[in-house]
Amino acid sequence: MIPAPFEYVAPSSVDEAVQALAAAGEDAKVLAGGQSLLPVLRMRLAAPTTLVDLRKVAEMRGVREDGGDLVIGAMTTHYDVQRDPLVAEHAALIKAATDTVADPQVRHRGTFGGAIAHADPAGDLAAPVLAMEASLVIAGPGGRRTVAAADFFQDFFTTALAPDELLVEVRLPKHTGWRAHYEKFTRVAQAWSMVAVAATVRTEGGVIEEAHVALTNMGSTPVRAVAVEQALVGASANADVIRAAAAHAADGTNPAADGNSDIEYRQHLARVLTGRALTAAVGA
């Protein structure tokens, strides 16, 4: 199908992009990598009056260190995130999750920030960002503001972004030396997750000092598995501890039933996949 007509704007800076959004009003759409937006436009499930293309905004690309944070520009492609040595060193969970995103073609075009701002509850990057307790930097007409990942995701495909705002970068506290794993279950290869688990763990002397676990597709937003984390911290990193902690993975979750599974099956998957993710992360 052919998209409905729209005005096209290709700014070269964040300020120009914000101005374009403000001028266009609430019917504008932002084009990052386009892997989610373009199919929607072609099916006319969205008909924006203006499309603001961010491909020329160089300041929104790249990975850098800033003190205790690793900063990933929103327009950095999945491919570049996968291969960046700083990500591998300081944010192993992000690399592990990005490795599972779709296929090589999508990873070459899709962007880190675009996937996060899309806020699909089955997407692969929201839960890792939540697990790492990231801060998201947003630019708008009033300047820049920072929102915690826990407050950024609000509902199905809904975030803290206003219509005239952009996600500029994601700031991740460095998890240098932490072990991490992203465990994903799909019905077919390269599909959206039925359930996935993002786990990042810091151990010392065989004891789990810190553990962050978040779940994909177990609610309308990514969910922290708080009961699992509490059961792990201070315990020995062994199979029995992991098994007991993983049994709490579905506590407090509210997954949707759909054509892929019912609620009980998704909760079962959450427990099984959490056990697998933690086992891989700590090497138990």
Secondary structure, DSSP 4 states (H G I P E B T S, - for coil): --PPP-EEE--SSHHHHHHHHHHHGGGEEEESS-TTHHHHHHTTS---SEEEE-TT-GGG--EEEETTEEEEETT-BHHHHHH-HHHHHH-HHHHHHHTTSS-HHHHHH-BHHHHHHHT-TT-SSHHHHHHTT-EEEEEETTEEEEEEHHHHEEETTEES--TT-EEEEEEEE--TT-EEEEEEE-SSTTPPPSEEEEEEEEEETTEEEEEEEEEESSSSS-EE-HHHHHHHTTSB-SHHHHHHHHTTTTTT--PPP-SS--HHHHHHHHHHHHHHHHHHHHT-
